[in-house]
């Protein structure tokens, strides 16, 4: 297996993970060309973008696609830099999706990262299930209208574990 520095230098891991992460994230985030408030009251546009979004902001599909590609790349670089162990493209894509959803600071403090860096990658994947709230609501409770987050976590766990096979 190539070392982390070799993979980054060659870009193979990142390129392969990006091919998985972008459609995975856009499928789970959905697309809105007009800003809206998410379940936590945060203005959101495109495929889950929250940074600097204003109430009446609009975007084109092309602008959203370009922004998402750029932001996923930024998140993936940050996630990759936090890892002390080598990950497969699928596992890195799953970790990037989680970080994109919860934020890099929360990801950096997560049990998912801690277990992964300790070498227990499978347990790190399963620990993604611990992130089940949005806007203070328990998304395991269907009446809270955020159950899509549970589906996303289950899909992230499946993608993460698939990378271990």
N, C-alpha and C positions, 0 to 999 in steps of 0.2 A: 504494500500500500504506500502511496506517496505521502510524504510528510506534509503537514499543514502549509509550510512555506512553499513547497513545490506546487501544491494544488492551487494556492492563491496566485502564485506567479504564472502558472499556466492557465488559470481561469476556468479549468474544466468543471470543477465542483460548483462554482458560483454560476456559471452559464447553465449547467444542467438543472441546478436548483431553481434558478429564475424561471426556466421553462415550465417547471411544475408550480412554483409559487404564484406567479401572476394570475393564471386562470383560476387557481384554487381560491385565492383571496378575492378576486373580482366576483366569482360565483357566490361566495359567502357574504360579501359586503353589499352586493347588488350595485345598481347604478342610479344615481340621481343627478340630473343636469341642473337642478335648482336646489339651492341650500334648504335644508330642513333641520329640525331639532331631533336628535336621536333620543332614545329612551332615557338618557341621562340629562337631556336638555342642552346638549352640545351641538352647535351648528356643524353640519356635515354636508359634504358635496362629493360628487364623482363616485369613487369606490371606497367610501369610508374616510375620506380626507377631512381632518378637523383643524389643521393648522392654519390660522389666519382667516378662517371662513366667516363671512358676514351674512347677515340675515337674508338679504335679497340677492345674493350672489348667484350668477348663472355661469355655465360653462358649456362648451361644445363637447361632443363625444371624443373628438380627436384630442382636445386639450386634456380631457379626463384620462384617456388612455396613456398619453405621454406623462402626465403627472403621476399616475399610478405606477408606471414602469420605473420612473425615477425614485419615487418614495419607497417602493418595495426593494429596489437596489440599495438604497440608503439603510433601510432596516436590516436587510440581509447582511450587509457589511458590518453593521454594529453587532448583530447576533453572532456572526462568525468570529468576530474579534473577542467576544466573551467566552468562547468555547476553548477548553483545554484539551479536548479530545476530537478526533476526526469524526465527522458525520457524513453519512451518505447524502446525496442530493435530496431524496425524499424526506429524510429526517430534518435536514437543514430547512427545507421548504416549510415543513410543519412548524418548526420552531419560529421561523420568520413570520408565519401567519399569526401565531399566538402573540408575538411581540408587536406586530402591526395593530392588532386588536386591543391589547392592554397597555401598550406603550413600552418603550425600551427601558425606562427606569423601573417599572414594575417587573418586567421580564428579568432584569438584572438581579432583582431580589428574590426571584421565584424559586420554589422547591424544584421545579422542572429543570432549571439551569444547574442548581446545586447538585442534584442527583446525576444529571448528565455528566457534569465535570468530574464527579467522583467515579465515573466509569460505569455507572448503572443506567445506561441509556434507556433501556426498556422501562424502568421505574420512572425515569424522567418523562418519558412519553405519557405514561399513565397519570402522572401528577398534573398534566394539563387539565384534567377533569376538576381540579380544585378551583378553577377560575370560572365560576358559574353565576356570578352576579353582574348586573348592569344597572347603573343608575341607582344603586342601593337595593335593587330588586333581586330576589332569588329566582333565577330563570328556570330552575327545575319545576317551579310552580307554573303550570300552563296559563293560569288566569292572569299572571303578571305580564303576559304578552311579549315575552322575550325568549321563548323556547328555542328560537332559531340559534341562540348562542349555545345551547346544549347540543344541538345538531352539529354546529361548527366544531365544538370541542371534540365530539365523538369522531368527526371526520379528520380532525387534526391528529388525534391519537392513532387512528387507523393508518394515516399517511406516515406518521412518525414510526410506527412499528413496522410498516411495510418496508421501510428503509433498512431494517435490521435483518431481513431475510436474505 
